């Protein structure tokens, strides 16, 4: 079962599994009103090899909203690659 919420650094985020997003596989809203991560099921289906990186990427945004996009992307790729070397696979 896919999670519907998760707490990152003491802040609870809603996890929304949506059919499509306009530009990305996922996005993370860190605003005051609502904390939400949206993940496109279609994008993950089309690019299953990027699933773990996508999850890590959005988790980093939730944890460190002040990081620039390039830092988040580079870190997500490195962390996902490390997890894969440890034996973790995507969990779609």
N, C-alpha and C positions, 0 to 999 in steps of 0.2 A: 504494500500500500504506500502511496506517495504521501509525504508529510504535508500537512496543511498549515502548520506554523513551525517556527524554530526560533530559539533565542540566541542572538549573537551579542557577545559582550554585554549581557544583561538587558538587551532590548529585544522584545518579541516582534518578529516579522510574520506577516501572513505570506504563505506560499501559494501562488495562484498558477495552476497548470492550465494554460490557454491553448486553443488550437493554433493561433498564429499571432505573431507580432510583426509590425511593419518593417523594421529594419534589422533587428537583432534576434539572436536565439533566446535571449533573456534580457531583463532589465531589473534594476533595483531602485526603488524609490525610498530615499532616506529623509524625506521632508517631515515637518512637524506633525502634520495632520494624520498621515498614515505611513506606516512602514510596511512595504510589500515588495516581494520578489516575484516577478512574472517569468514563467518559463514556457517557451513555445514547444508544444509537443511535436508539431510538424517539423520544426528545425532539427530537433533531436533525432527524429525518425530519418530525416534526409541526411544527417551527418552524425551518425552514432559514435564515430571516433572522437568527436569533440564534446561528448556528454560530460565526462569527468572534468575537463577543463572549464566548461560552462558553469558547472556547479561550484567549483572552486572560485572562479572569477566573481560570481555573484555573492558568494560568501565573503570574499575580500572586500567588495563594495560595502556590504552590510557592516563589517567589522571596522573598516577604515575609510569612511566616506570622504575623507580629505585627500586621499591618494588620487593622483591623476590617472587617467585611463591607461596610458602607456605602462605605468608602474604596475597597475592591477593586472593588465594582460600578461606582461612578462612574468610576474610572480605566479599567476594562475597556471601558465604553461609549465613553468619549472616545478611547481608543487604537484601538478597532475602527473607529470612525467616521473617524479620521484615516487608518488603513490603507486603508479603502474609498475615501477621497478620492484616495489615491495610486494606486488602481487594483487593489488586492488584493481578491479575492473570497473567499467562503467556500471551504473545501477539505474537503468532507465525505468 
